[in-house]
Amino acid sequence: MSFLKSALYVKNVPNWERAVRIVLALAVVVGGLALAAAPWNWLLAAAGAGFGLTGVVGFCPACALVGRRLQPPKR
């Protein structure tokens, strides 16, 4: 439950990086699906979708494993 709670409420990816992740993920998914003749391209599209999901949610499990946290907003 702790991991699910942290994934839903705690954000460790800043807004600018979220936007970059989403744009790059869309490019990877489209590229993977456009070249869908080989099974590896489907894997590429799935990886792009996972990368895009981290951008949409704002939480990256790999970043959490290395202890990355967002700075609190300045007032």
PDB file of N, H, CA, C and O in Angstrom:
ATOM      1  N   MET A   1       0.823  -1.192   0.000  1.00  0.00           N
ATOM      2  CA  MET A   1       0.000   0.000   0.000  1.00  0.00           C
ATOM      3  C   MET A   1       0.864   1.252   0.000  1.00  0.00           C
ATOM      4  O   MET A   1       0.494   2.271  -0.583  1.00  0.00           O
ATOM      5  N   SER A   2       2.000   1.173   0.646  1.00  0.00           N
ATOM      6  H   SER A   2       2.301   0.345   1.119  1.00  0.00           H
ATOM      7  CA  SER A   2       2.880   2.334   0.733  1.00  0.00           C
ATOM      8  C   SER A   2       3.370   2.765  -0.646  1.00  0.00           C
ATOM      9  O   SER A   2       3.403   3.958  -0.948  1.00  0.00           O
ATOM     10  N   PHE A   3       3.751   1.797  -1.484  1.00  0.00           N
ATOM     11  H   PHE A   3       3.723   0.828  -1.238  1.00  0.00           H
ATOM     12  CA  PHE A   3       4.223   2.140  -2.827  1.00  0.00           C
ATOM     13  C   PHE A   3       3.099   2.764  -3.645  1.00  0.00           C
ATOM     14  O   PHE A   3       3.314   3.747  -4.354  1.00  0.00           O
ATOM     15  N   LEU A   4       1.898   2.190  -3.545  1.00  0.00           N
ATOM     16  H   LEU A   4       1.724   1.391  -2.969  1.00  0.00           H
ATOM     17  CA  LEU A   4       0.763   2.729  -4.298  1.00  0.00           C
ATOM     18  C   LEU A   4       0.444   4.145  -3.841  1.00  0.00           C
ATOM     19  O   LEU A   4       0.168   5.019  -4.663  1.00  0.00           O
ATOM     20  N   LYS A   5       0.482   4.370  -2.537  1.00  0.00           N
ATOM     21  H   LYS A   5       0.706   3.660  -1.870  1.00  0.00           H
ATOM     22  CA  LYS A   5       0.211   5.713  -2.020  1.00  0.00           C
ATOM     23  C   LYS A   5       1.270   6.699  -2.505  1.00  0.00           C
ATOM     24  O   LYS A   5       0.941   7.819  -2.896  1.00  0.00           O
ATOM     25  N   SER A   6       2.522   6.296  -2.482  1.00  0.00           N
ATOM     26  H   SER A   6       2.789   5.387  -2.164  1.00  0.00           H
ATOM     27  CA  SER A   6       3.568   7.210  -2.935  1.00  0.00           C
ATOM     28  C   SER A   6       3.479   7.446  -4.436  1.00  0.00           C
ATOM     29  O   SER A   6       3.797   8.540  -4.903  1.00  0.00           O
ATOM     30  N   ALA A   7       3.058   6.456  -5.193  1.00  0.00           N
ATOM     31  H   ALA A   7       2.800   5.567  -4.814  1.00  0.00           H
ATOM     32  CA  ALA A   7       2.942   6.627  -6.640  1.00  0.00           C
ATOM     33  C   ALA A   7       1.788   7.544  -7.011  1.00  0.00           C
ATOM     34  O   ALA A   7       1.839   8.220  -8.039  1.00  0.00           O
ATOM     35  N   LEU A   8       0.750   7.575  -6.187  1.00  0.00           N
ATOM     36  H   LEU A   8       0.709   7.027  -5.352  1.00  0.00           H
ATOM     37  CA  LEU A   8      -0.413   8.394  -6.511  1.00  0.00           C
ATOM     38  C   LEU A   8      -0.326   9.809  -5.961  1.00  0.00           C
ATOM     39  O   LEU A   8      -0.903  10.726  -6.545  1.00  0.00           O
ATOM     40  N   TYR A   9       0.375  10.010  -4.862  1.00  0.00           N
ATOM     41  H   TYR A   9       0.844   9.265  -4.387  1.00  0.00           H
ATOM     42  CA  TYR A   9       0.361  11.314  -4.215  1.00  0.00           C
ATOM     43  C   TYR A   9       1.690  12.049  -4.266  1.00  0.00           C
ATOM     44  O   TYR A   9       1.719  13.279  -4.318  1.00  0.00           O
ATOM     45  N   VAL A  10       2.773  11.318  -4.251  1.00  0.00           N
ATOM     46  H   VAL A  10       2.749  10.319  -4.208  1.00  0.00           H
ATOM     47  CA  VAL A  10       4.088  11.945  -4.241  1.00  0.00           C
ATOM     48  C   VAL A  10       4.578  12.077  -5.679  1.00  0.00           C
ATOM     49  O   VAL A  10       4.550  11.112  -6.443  1.00  0.00           O
ATOM     50  N   LYS A  11       5.017  13.252  -6.033  1.00  0.00           N
ATOM     51  H   LYS A  11       5.040  14.036  -5.413  1.00  0.00           H
ATOM     52  CA  LYS A  11       5.539  13.489  -7.375  1.00  0.00           C
ATOM     53  C   LYS A  11       7.052  13.676  -7.270  1.00  0.00           C
ATOM     54  O   LYS A  11       7.527  14.428  -6.418  1.00  0.00           O
ATOM     55  N   ASN A  12       7.801  13.002  -8.125  1.00  0.00           N
ATOM     56  H   ASN A  12       7.415  12.391  -8.816  1.00  0.00           H
ATOM     57  CA  ASN A  12       9.249  13.178  -8.116  1.00  0.00           C
ATOM     58  C   ASN A  12       9.779  13.574  -9.491  1.00  0.00           C
ATOM     59  O   ASN A  12      10.981  13.495  -9.747  1.00  0.00           O
ATOM     60  N   VAL A  13       8.878  14.001 -10.374  1.00  0.00           N
ATOM     61  H   VAL A  13       7.902  14.065 -10.167  1.00  0.00           H
ATOM     62  CA  VAL A  13       9.265  14.467 -11.704  1.00  0.00           C
ATOM     63  C   VAL A  13       8.707  15.881 -11.869  1.00  0.00           C
ATOM     64  O   VAL A  13       7.496  16.078 -11.772  1.00  0.00           O
ATOM     65  N   PRO A  14       9.579  16.874 -12.121  1.00  0.00           N
ATOM     66  CA  PRO A  14       9.085  18.254 -12.276  1.00  0.00           C
ATOM     67  C   PRO A  14       8.229  18.410 -13.539  1.00  0.00           C
ATOM     68  O   PRO A  14       8.290  17.586 -14.451  1.00  0.00           O
ATOM     69  N   ASN A  15       7.441  19.473 -13.572  1.00  0.00           N
ATOM     70  H   ASN A  15       7.391  20.143 -12.831  1.00  0.00           H
ATOM     71  CA  ASN A  15       6.495  19.682 -14.677  1.00  0.00           C
ATOM     72  C   ASN A  15       7.177  19.756 -16.038  1.00  0.00           C
ATOM     73  O   ASN A  15       6.665  19.201 -17.010  1.00  0.00           O
ATOM     74  N   TRP A  16       8.323  20.432 -16.127  1.00  0.00           N
ATOM     75  H   TRP A  16       8.739  20.882 -15.337  1.00  0.00           H
ATOM     76  CA  TRP A  16       8.998  20.536 -17.422  1.00  0.00           C
ATOM     77  C   TRP A  16       9.448  19.161 -17.898  1.00  0.00           C
ATOM     78  O   TRP A  16       9.379  18.863 -19.090  1.00  0.00           O
ATOM     79  N   GLU A  17       9.907  18.328 -16.978  1.00  0.00           N
ATOM     80  H   GLU A  17       9.963  18.571 -16.009  1.00  0.00           H
ATOM     81  CA  GLU A  17      10.361  16.986 -17.357  1.00  0.00           C
ATOM     82  C   GLU A  17       9.177  16.092 -17.712  1.00  0.00           C
ATOM     83  O   GLU A  17       9.289  15.218 -18.571  1.00  0.00           O
ATOM     84  N   ARG A  18       8.057  16.311 -17.059  1.00  0.00           N
ATOM     85  H   ARG A  18       7.966  17.022 -16.361  1.00  0.00           H
ATOM     86  CA  ARG A  18       6.850  15.561 -17.398  1.00  0.00           C
ATOM     87  C   ARG A  18       6.455  15.832 -18.846  1.00  0.00           C
ATOM     88  O   ARG A  18       6.115  14.910 -19.587  1.00  0.00           O
ATOM     89  N   ALA A  19       6.500  17.105 -19.246  1.00  0.00           N
ATOM     90  H   ALA A  19       6.775  17.855 -18.644  1.00  0.00           H
ATOM     91  CA  ALA A  19       6.146  17.467 -20.624  1.00  0.00           C
ATOM     92  C   ALA A  19       7.115  16.833 -21.621  1.00  0.00           C
ATOM     93  O   ALA A  19       6.698  16.331 -22.665  1.00  0.00           O
ATOM     94  N   VAL A  20       8.398  16.859 -21.297  1.00  0.00           N
ATOM     95  H   VAL A  20       8.736  17.267 -20.449  1.00  0.00           H
ATOM     96  CA  VAL A  20       9.405  16.256 -22.187  1.00  0.00           C
ATOM     97  C   VAL A  20       9.186  14.752 -22.289  1.00  0.00           C
ATOM     98  O   VAL A  20       9.277  14.185 -23.378  1.00  0.00           O
ATOM     99  N   ARG A  21       8.899  14.104 -21.169  1.00  0.00           N
ATOM    100  H   ARG A  21       8.825  14.564 -20.284  1.00  0.00           H
ATOM    101  CA  ARG A  21       8.659  12.657 -21.179  1.00  0.00           C
ATOM    102  C   ARG A  21       7.461  12.298 -22.049  1.00  0.00           C
ATOM    103  O   ARG A  21       7.500  11.318 -22.793  1.00  0.00           O
ATOM    104  N   ILE A  22       6.400  13.089 -21.955  1.00  0.00           N
ATOM    105  H   ILE A  22       6.368  13.886 -21.351  1.00  0.00           H
ATOM    106  CA  ILE A  22       5.195  12.802 -22.730  1.00  0.00           C
ATOM    107  C   ILE A  22       5.462  12.965 -24.224  1.00  0.00           C
ATOM    108  O   ILE A  22       5.055  12.122 -25.023  1.00  0.00           O
ATOM    109  N   VAL A  23       6.141  14.039 -24.600  1.00  0.00           N
ATOM    110  H   VAL A  23       6.472  14.724 -23.950  1.00  0.00           H
ATOM    111  CA  VAL A  23       6.439  14.274 -26.020  1.00  0.00           C
ATOM    112  C   VAL A  23       7.356  13.178 -26.570  1.00  0.00           C
ATOM    113  O   VAL A  23       7.107  12.645 -27.652  1.00  0.00           O
ATOM    114  N   LEU A  24       8.403  12.844 -25.834  1.00  0.00           N
ATOM    115  H   LEU A  24       8.605  13.276 -24.955  1.00  0.00           H
ATOM    116  CA  LEU A  24       9.314  11.788 -26.294  1.00  0.00           C
ATOM    117  C   LEU A  24       8.617  10.431 -26.346  1.00  0.00           C
ATOM    118  O   LEU A  24       8.858   9.638 -27.256  1.00  0.00           O
ATOM    119  N   ALA A  25       7.757  10.168 -25.369  1.00  0.00           N
ATOM    120  H   ALA A  25       7.562  10.812 -24.630  1.00  0.00           H
ATOM    121  CA  ALA A  25       7.039   8.896 -25.357  1.00  0.00           C
ATOM    122  C   ALA A  25       6.116   8.781 -26.560  1.00  0.00           C
ATOM    123  O   ALA A  25       6.014   7.714 -27.165  1.00  0.00           O
ATOM    124  N   LEU A  26       5.445   9.870 -26.910  1.00  0.00           N
ATOM    125  H   LEU A  26       5.528  10.736 -26.418  1.00  0.00           H
ATOM    126  CA  LEU A  26       4.588   9.841 -28.097  1.00  0.00           C
ATOM    127  C   LEU A  26       5.403   9.550 -29.353  1.00  0.00           C
ATOM    128  O   LEU A  26       4.972   8.788 -30.218  1.00  0.00           O
ATOM    129  N   ALA A  27       6.578  10.157 -29.447  1.00  0.00           N
ATOM    130  H   ALA A  27       6.929  10.775 -28.745  1.00  0.00           H
ATOM    131  CA  ALA A  27       7.441   9.918 -30.606  1.00  0.00           C
ATOM    132  C   ALA A  27       7.901   8.463 -30.656  1.00  0.00           C
ATOM    133  O   ALA A  27       7.931   7.861 -31.730  1.00  0.00           O
ATOM    134  N   VAL A  28       8.256   7.897 -29.516  1.00  0.00           N
ATOM    135  H   VAL A  28       8.232   8.386 -28.644  1.00  0.00           H
ATOM    136  CA  VAL A  28       8.723   6.505 -29.472  1.00  0.00           C
ATOM    137  C   VAL A  28       7.581   5.546 -29.801  1.00  0.00           C
ATOM    138  O   VAL A  28       7.778   4.581 -30.539  1.00  0.00           O
ATOM    139  N   VAL A  29       6.393   5.804 -29.262  1.00  0.00           N
ATOM    140  H   VAL A  29       6.233   6.588 -28.663  1.00  0.00           H
ATOM    141  CA  VAL A  29       5.249   4.929 -29.540  1.00  0.00           C
ATOM    142  C   VAL A  29       4.878   4.989 -31.018  1.00  0.00           C
ATOM    143  O   VAL A  29       4.664   3.952 -31.646  1.00  0.00           O
ATOM    144  N   VAL A  30       4.801   6.183 -31.571  1.00  0.00           N
ATOM    145  H   VAL A  30       4.975   7.026 -31.061  1.00  0.00           H
ATOM    146  CA  VAL A  30       4.467   6.315 -32.995  1.00  0.00           C
ATOM    147  C   VAL A  30       5.541   5.653 -33.853  1.00  0.00           C
ATOM    148  O   VAL A  30       5.223   4.958 -34.818  1.00  0.00           O
ATOM    149  N   GLY A  31       6.793   5.862 -33.513  1.00  0.00           N
ATOM    150  H   GLY A  31       7.052   6.427 -32.729  1.00  0.00           H
ATOM    151  CA  GLY A  31       7.878   5.223 -34.256  1.00  0.00           C
ATOM    152  C   GLY A  31       7.825   3.711 -34.151  1.00  0.00           C
ATOM    153  O   GLY A  31       8.045   3.006 -35.136  1.00  0.00           O
ATOM    154  N   GLY A  32       7.537   3.213 -32.965  1.00  0.00           N
ATOM    155  H   GLY A  32       7.358   3.786 -32.164  1.00  0.00           H
ATOM    156  CA  GLY A  32       7.440   1.766 -32.778  1.00  0.00           C
ATOM    157  C   GLY A  32       6.270   1.157 -33.528  1.00  0.00           C
ATOM    158  O   GLY A  32       6.383   0.066 -34.087  1.00  0.00           O
ATOM    159  N   LEU A  33       5.145   1.859 -33.540  1.00  0.00           N
ATOM    160  H   LEU A  33       5.053   2.745 -33.086  1.00  0.00           H
ATOM    161  CA  LEU A  33       3.972   1.331 -34.238  1.00  0.00           C
ATOM    162  C   LEU A  33       4.075   1.500 -35.750  1.00  0.00           C
ATOM    163  O   LEU A  33       3.513   0.704 -36.502  1.00  0.00           O
ATOM    164  N   ALA A  34       4.779   2.514 -36.193  1.00  0.00           N
ATOM    165  H   ALA A  34       5.237   3.161 -35.581  1.00  0.00           H
ATOM    166  CA  ALA A  34       4.956   2.710 -37.630  1.00  0.00           C
ATOM    167  C   ALA A  34       5.856   1.630 -38.224  1.00  0.00           C
ATOM    168  O   ALA A  34       5.743   1.301 -39.405  1.00  0.00           O
ATOM    169  N   LEU A  35       6.729   1.093 -37.421  1.00  0.00           N
ATOM    170  H   LEU A  35       6.821   1.360 -36.462  1.00  0.00           H
ATOM    171  CA  LEU A  35       7.651   0.048 -37.868  1.00  0.00           C
ATOM    172  C   LEU A  35       7.253  -1.298 -37.268  1.00  0.00           C
ATOM    173  O   LEU A  35       8.120  -2.076 -36.868  1.00  0.00           O
ATOM    174  N   ALA A  36       5.962  -1.579 -37.200  1.00  0.00           N
ATOM    175  H   ALA A  36       5.258  -0.947 -37.525  1.00  0.00           H
ATOM    176  CA  ALA A  36       5.448  -2.727 -36.460  1.00  0.00           C
ATOM    177  C   ALA A  36       5.669  -4.076 -37.140  1.00  0.00           C
ATOM    178  O   ALA A  36       4.999  -5.047 -36.790  1.00  0.00           O
ATOM    179  N   ALA A  37       6.574  -4.160 -38.084  1.00  0.00           N
ATOM    180  H   ALA A  37       7.119  -3.371 -38.368  1.00  0.00           H
ATOM    181  CA  ALA A  37       6.813  -5.426 -38.771  1.00  0.00           C
ATOM    182  C   ALA A  37       7.567  -6.422 -37.886  1.00  0.00           C
ATOM    183  O   ALA A  37       7.392  -7.631 -38.032  1.00  0.00           O
ATOM    184  N   ALA A  38       8.386  -5.934 -36.988  1.00  0.00           N
ATOM    185  H   ALA A  38       8.528  -4.951 -36.870  1.00  0.00           H
ATOM    186  CA  ALA A  38       9.187  -6.821 -36.138  1.00  0.00           C
ATOM    187  C   ALA A  38       8.654  -6.797 -34.704  1.00  0.00           C
ATOM    188  O   ALA A  38       8.123  -5.781 -34.256  1.00  0.00           O
ATOM    189  N   PRO A  39       8.795  -7.914 -33.983  1.00  0.00           N
ATOM    190  CA  PRO A  39       8.328  -7.946 -32.590  1.00  0.00           C
ATOM    191  C   PRO A  39       9.050  -6.939 -31.694  1.00  0.00           C
ATOM    192  O   PRO A  39       8.471  -6.457 -30.721  1.00  0.00           O
ATOM    193  N   TRP A  40      10.296  -6.617 -32.006  1.00  0.00           N
ATOM    194  H   TRP A  40      10.767  -7.008 -32.797  1.00  0.00           H
ATOM    195  CA  TRP A  40      11.035  -5.657 -31.181  1.00  0.00           C
ATOM    196  C   TRP A  40      10.402  -4.275 -31.225  1.00  0.00           C
ATOM    197  O   TRP A  40      10.504  -3.512 -30.264  1.00  0.00           O
ATOM    198  N   ASN A  41       9.757  -3.953 -32.320  1.00  0.00           N
ATOM    199  H   ASN A  41       9.674  -4.573 -33.101  1.00  0.00           H
ATOM    200  CA  ASN A  41       9.129  -2.641 -32.430  1.00  0.00           C
ATOM    201  C   ASN A  41       7.914  -2.524 -31.514  1.00  0.00           C
ATOM    202  O   ASN A  41       7.621  -1.442 -31.007  1.00  0.00           O
ATOM    203  N   TRP A  42       7.207  -3.635 -31.301  1.00  0.00           N
ATOM    204  H   TRP A  42       7.446  -4.514 -31.713  1.00  0.00           H
ATOM    205  CA  TRP A  42       6.107  -3.621 -30.334  1.00  0.00           C
ATOM    206  C   TRP A  42       6.656  -3.409 -28.929  1.00  0.00           C
ATOM    207  O   TRP A  42       6.046  -2.711 -28.119  1.00  0.00           O
ATOM    208  N   LEU A  43       7.794  -4.003 -28.643  1.00  0.00           N
ATOM    209  H   LEU A  43       8.290  -4.570 -29.301  1.00  0.00           H
ATOM    210  CA  LEU A  43       8.432  -3.799 -27.345  1.00  0.00           C
ATOM    211  C   LEU A  43       8.848  -2.340 -27.179  1.00  0.00           C
ATOM    212  O   LEU A  43       8.716  -1.774 -26.094  1.00  0.00           O
ATOM    213  N   LEU A  44       9.343  -1.741 -28.234  1.00  0.00           N
ATOM    214  H   LEU A  44       9.450  -2.200 -29.116  1.00  0.00           H
ATOM    215  CA  LEU A  44       9.707  -0.323 -28.215  1.00  0.00           C
ATOM    216  C   LEU A  44       8.477   0.545 -27.949  1.00  0.00           C
ATOM    217  O   LEU A  44       8.550   1.494 -27.168  1.00  0.00           O
ATOM    218  N   ALA A  45       7.360   0.231 -28.583  1.00  0.00           N
ATOM    219  H   ALA A  45       7.301  -0.540 -29.217  1.00  0.00           H
ATOM    220  CA  ALA A  45       6.127   0.987 -28.367  1.00  0.00           C
ATOM    221  C   ALA A  45       5.631   0.826 -26.931  1.00  0.00           C
ATOM    222  O   ALA A  45       5.151   1.788 -26.331  1.00  0.00           O
ATOM    223  N   ALA A  46       5.741  -0.377 -26.378  1.00  0.00           N
ATOM    224  H   ALA A  46       6.131  -1.159 -26.865  1.00  0.00           H
ATOM    225  CA  ALA A  46       5.317  -0.608 -24.995  1.00  0.00           C
ATOM    226  C   ALA A  46       6.214   0.144 -24.016  1.00  0.00           C
ATOM    227  O   ALA A  46       5.729   0.696 -23.028  1.00  0.00           O
ATOM    228  N   ALA A  47       7.508   0.167 -24.282  1.00  0.00           N
ATOM    229  H   ALA A  47       7.902  -0.282 -25.084  1.00  0.00           H
ATOM    230  CA  ALA A  47       8.429   0.921 -23.424  1.00  0.00           C
ATOM    231  C   ALA A  47       8.126   2.411 -23.492  1.00  0.00           C
ATOM    232  O   ALA A  47       8.181   3.104 -22.477  1.00  0.00           O
ATOM    233  N   GLY A  48       7.810   2.900 -24.671  1.00  0.00           N
ATOM    234  H   GLY A  48       7.765   2.337 -25.496  1.00  0.00           H
ATOM    235  CA  GLY A  48       7.436   4.305 -24.815  1.00  0.00           C
ATOM    236  C   GLY A  48       6.169   4.629 -24.050  1.00  0.00           C
ATOM    237  O   GLY A  48       6.055   5.699 -23.452  1.00  0.00           O
ATOM    238  N   ALA A  49       5.214   3.708 -24.065  1.00  0.00           N
ATOM    239  H   ALA A  49       5.306   2.839 -24.551  1.00  0.00           H
ATOM    240  CA  ALA A  49       3.972   3.915 -23.315  1.00  0.00           C
ATOM    241  C   ALA A  49       4.246   3.962 -21.814  1.00  0.00           C
ATOM    242  O   ALA A  49       3.658   4.774 -21.100  1.00  0.00           O
ATOM    243  N   GLY A  50       5.128   3.103 -21.337  1.00  0.00           N
ATOM    244  H   GLY A  50       5.606   2.444 -21.917  1.00  0.00           H
ATOM    245  CA  GLY A  50       5.493   3.131 -19.915  1.00  0.00           C
ATOM    246  C   GLY A  50       6.201   4.414 -19.538  1.00  0.00           C
ATOM    247  O   GLY A  50       5.966   4.972 -18.467  1.00  0.00           O
ATOM    248  N   PHE A  51       7.064   4.876 -20.415  1.00  0.00           N
ATOM    249  H   PHE A  51       7.255   4.423 -21.285  1.00  0.00           H
ATOM    250  CA  PHE A  51       7.775   6.134 -20.184  1.00  0.00           C
ATOM    251  C   PHE A  51       6.794   7.303 -20.166  1.00  0.00           C
ATOM    252  O   PHE A  51       6.922   8.222 -19.357  1.00  0.00           O
ATOM    253  N   GLY A  52       5.814   7.256 -21.068  1.00  0.00           N
ATOM    254  H   GLY A  52       5.711   6.510 -21.725  1.00  0.00           H
ATOM    255  CA  GLY A  52       4.794   8.304 -21.103  1.00  0.00           C
ATOM    256  C   GLY A  52       3.918   8.286 -19.867  1.00  0.00           C
ATOM    257  O   GLY A  52       3.474   9.335 -19.399  1.00  0.00           O
ATOM    258  N   LEU A  53       3.669   7.104 -19.340  1.00  0.00           N
ATOM    259  H   LEU A  53       4.030   6.253 -19.720  1.00  0.00           H
ATOM    260  CA  LEU A  53       2.866   6.996 -18.128  1.00  0.00           C
ATOM    261  C   LEU A  53       3.547   7.680 -16.948  1.00  0.00           C
ATOM    262  O   LEU A  53       2.875   8.289 -16.116  1.00  0.00           O
ATOM    263  N   THR A  54       4.864   7.588 -16.868  1.00  0.00           N
ATOM    264  H   THR A  54       5.410   7.094 -17.544  1.00  0.00           H
ATOM    265  CA  THR A  54       5.571   8.292 -15.792  1.00  0.00           C
ATOM    266  C   THR A  54       5.433   9.798 -15.948  1.00  0.00           C
ATOM    267  O   THR A  54       5.422  10.525 -14.955  1.00  0.00           O
ATOM    268  N   GLY A  55       5.327  10.273 -17.179  1.00  0.00           N
ATOM    269  H   GLY A  55       5.336   9.682 -17.986  1.00  0.00           H
ATOM    270  CA  GLY A  55       5.117  11.699 -17.407  1.00  0.00           C
ATOM    271  C   GLY A  55       3.719  12.140 -17.030  1.00  0.00           C
ATOM    272  O   GLY A  55       3.536  13.215 -16.458  1.00  0.00           O
ATOM    273  N   VAL A  56       2.737  11.323 -17.344  1.00  0.00           N
ATOM    274  H   VAL A  56       2.886  10.450 -17.809  1.00  0.00           H
ATOM    275  CA  VAL A  56       1.351  11.663 -17.022  1.00  0.00           C
ATOM    276  C   VAL A  56       1.129  11.651 -15.512  1.00  0.00           C
ATOM    277  O   VAL A  56       0.504  12.562 -14.968  1.00  0.00           O
ATOM    278  N   VAL A  57       1.635  10.631 -14.840  1.00  0.00           N
ATOM    279  H   VAL A  57       2.143   9.891 -15.282  1.00  0.00           H
ATOM    280  CA  VAL A  57       1.427  10.486 -13.398  1.00  0.00           C
ATOM    281  C   VAL A  57       2.332  11.424 -12.609  1.00  0.00           C
ATOM    282  O   VAL A  57       1.937  11.918 -11.553  1.00  0.00           O
ATOM    283  N   GLY A  58       3.538  11.674 -13.107  1.00  0.00           N
ATOM    284  H   GLY A  58       3.859  11.273 -13.965  1.00  0.00           H
ATOM    285  CA  GLY A  58       4.474  12.539 -12.393  1.00  0.00           C
ATOM    286  C   GLY A  58       5.327  11.806 -11.383  1.00  0.00           C
ATOM    287  O   GLY A  58       6.029  12.432 -10.589  1.00  0.00           O
ATOM    288  N   PHE A  59       5.276  10.483 -11.405  1.00  0.00           N
ATOM    289  H   PHE A  59       4.706   9.974 -12.050  1.00  0.00           H
ATOM    290  CA  PHE A  59       6.058   9.663 -10.486  1.00  0.00           C
ATOM    291  C   PHE A  59       6.847   8.652 -11.291  1.00  0.00           C
ATOM    292  O   PHE A  59       6.287   7.933 -12.119  1.00  0.00           O
ATOM    293  N   CYS A  60       8.145   8.596 -11.052  1.00  0.00           N
ATOM    294  H   CYS A  60       8.601   9.179 -10.380  1.00  0.00           H
ATOM    295  CA  CYS A  60       9.015   7.646 -11.734  1.00  0.00           C
ATOM    296  C   CYS A  60       9.601   6.694 -10.690  1.00  0.00           C
ATOM    297  O   CYS A  60      10.356   7.136  -9.824  1.00  0.00           O
ATOM    298  N   PRO A  61       9.274   5.400 -10.748  1.00  0.00           N
ATOM    299  CA  PRO A  61       9.803   4.455  -9.764  1.00  0.00           C
ATOM    300  C   PRO A  61      11.330   4.376  -9.771  1.00  0.00           C
ATOM    301  O   PRO A  61      11.940   4.220  -8.713  1.00  0.00           O
ATOM    302  N   ALA A  62      11.953   4.481 -10.938  1.00  0.00           N
ATOM    303  H   ALA A  62      11.458   4.608 -11.797  1.00  0.00           H
ATOM    304  CA  ALA A  62      13.416   4.431 -11.004  1.00  0.00           C
ATOM    305  C   ALA A  62      14.030   5.631 -10.284  1.00  0.00           C
ATOM    306  O   ALA A  62      15.040   5.495  -9.594  1.00  0.00           O
ATOM    307  N   CYS A  63      13.422   6.795 -10.443  1.00  0.00           N
ATOM    308  H   CYS A  63      12.601   6.905 -11.003  1.00  0.00           H
ATOM    309  CA  CYS A  63      13.913   7.990  -9.742  1.00  0.00           C
ATOM    310  C   CYS A  63      13.711   7.846  -8.240  1.00  0.00           C
ATOM    311  O   CYS A  63      14.541   8.303  -7.454  1.00  0.00           O
ATOM    312  N   ALA A  64      12.617   7.216  -7.840  1.00  0.00           N
ATOM    313  H   ALA A  64      11.943   6.845  -8.478  1.00  0.00           H
ATOM    314  CA  ALA A  64      12.354   7.010  -6.416  1.00  0.00           C
ATOM    315  C   ALA A  64      13.377   6.055  -5.804  1.00  0.00           C
ATOM    316  O   ALA A  64      13.764   6.216  -4.647  1.00  0.00           O
ATOM    317  N   LEU A  65      13.816   5.060  -6.581  1.00  0.00           N
ATOM    318  H   LEU A  65      13.501   4.930  -7.521  1.00  0.00           H
ATOM    319  CA  LEU A  65      14.804   4.112  -6.066  1.00  0.00           C
ATOM    320  C   LEU A  65      16.134   4.780  -5.743  1.00  0.00           C
ATOM    321  O   LEU A  65      16.822   4.377  -4.805  1.00  0.00           O
ATOM    322  N   VAL A  66      16.498   5.795  -6.512  1.00  0.00           N
ATOM    323  H   VAL A  66      15.940   6.122  -7.275  1.00  0.00           H
ATOM    324  CA  VAL A  66      17.761   6.485  -6.249  1.00  0.00           C
ATOM    325  C   VAL A  66      17.579   7.672  -5.304  1.00  0.00           C
ATOM    326  O   VAL A  66      18.536   8.393  -5.024  1.00  0.00           O
ATOM    327  N   GLY A  67      16.354   7.877  -4.813  1.00  0.00           N
ATOM    328  H   GLY A  67      15.577   7.291  -5.041  1.00  0.00           H
ATOM    329  CA  GLY A  67      16.118   8.905  -3.801  1.00  0.00           C
ATOM    330  C   GLY A  67      15.822  10.293  -4.330  1.00  0.00           C
ATOM    331  O   GLY A  67      15.964  11.270  -3.595  1.00  0.00           O
ATOM    332  N   ARG A  68      15.421  10.405  -5.562  1.00  0.00           N
ATOM    333  H   ARG A  68      15.305   9.611  -6.159  1.00  0.00           H
ATOM    334  CA  ARG A  68      15.130  11.720  -6.142  1.00  0.00           C
ATOM    335  C   ARG A  68      13.809  12.256  -5.587  1.00  0.00           C
ATOM    336  O   ARG A  68      12.804  11.546  -5.540  1.00  0.00           O
ATOM    337  N   ARG A  69      13.834  13.513  -5.173  1.00  0.00           N
ATOM    338  H   ARG A  69      14.650  14.090  -5.211  1.00  0.00           H
ATOM    339  CA  ARG A  69      12.631  14.180  -4.667  1.00  0.00           C
ATOM    340  C   ARG A  69      12.554  15.575  -5.260  1.00  0.00           C
ATOM    341  O   ARG A  69      13.574  16.170  -5.610  1.00  0.00           O
ATOM    342  N   LEU A  70      11.341  16.091  -5.369  1.00  0.00           N
ATOM    343  H   LEU A  70      10.513  15.609  -5.084  1.00  0.00           H
ATOM    344  CA  LEU A  70      11.157  17.454  -5.846  1.00  0.00           C
ATOM    345  C   LEU A  70      11.474  18.439  -4.737  1.00  0.00           C
ATOM    346  O   LEU A  70      11.251  18.158  -3.559  1.00  0.00           O
ATOM    347  N   GLN A  71      11.993  19.588  -5.119  1.00  0.00           N
ATOM    348  H   GLN A  71      12.174  19.816  -6.076  1.00  0.00           H
ATOM    349  CA  GLN A  71      12.219  20.655  -4.156  1.00  0.00           C
ATOM    350  C   GLN A  71      10.871  21.283  -3.820  1.00  0.00           C
ATOM    351  O   GLN A  71      10.022  21.426  -4.700  1.00  0.00           O
ATOM    352  N   PRO A  72      10.663  21.659  -2.563  1.00  0.00           N
ATOM    353  CA  PRO A  72       9.403  22.332  -2.231  1.00  0.00           C
ATOM    354  C   PRO A  72       9.318  23.672  -2.958  1.00  0.00           C
ATOM    355  O   PRO A  72      10.343  24.321  -3.172  1.00  0.00           O
ATOM    356  N   PRO A  73       8.111  24.096  -3.342  1.00  0.00           N
ATOM    357  CA  PRO A  73       7.981  25.363  -4.066  1.00  0.00           C
ATOM    358  C   PRO A  73       8.417  26.549  -3.219  1.00  0.00           C
ATOM    359  O   PRO A  73       8.172  26.592  -2.014  1.00  0.00           O
ATOM    360  N   LYS A  74       9.072  27.518  -3.871  1.00  0.00           N
ATOM    361  H   LYS A  74       9.271  27.483  -4.850  1.00  0.00           H
ATOM    362  CA  LYS A  74       9.512  28.715  -3.156  1.00  0.00           C
ATOM    363  C   LYS A  74       8.332  29.648  -2.979  1.00  0.00           C
ATOM    364  O   LYS A  74       7.479  29.766  -3.858  1.00  0.00           O
ATOM    365  N   ARG A  75       8.292  30.309  -1.835  1.00  0.00           N
ATOM    366  H   ARG A  75       8.985  30.214  -1.121  1.00  0.00           H
ATOM    367  CA  ARG A  75       7.177  31.223  -1.553  1.00  0.00           C
ATOM    368  C   ARG A  75       7.601  32.640  -1.690  1.00  0.00           C
ATOM    369  O   ARG A  75       6.794  33.548  -1.490  1.00  0.00           O
TER     370      ARG A  75
END
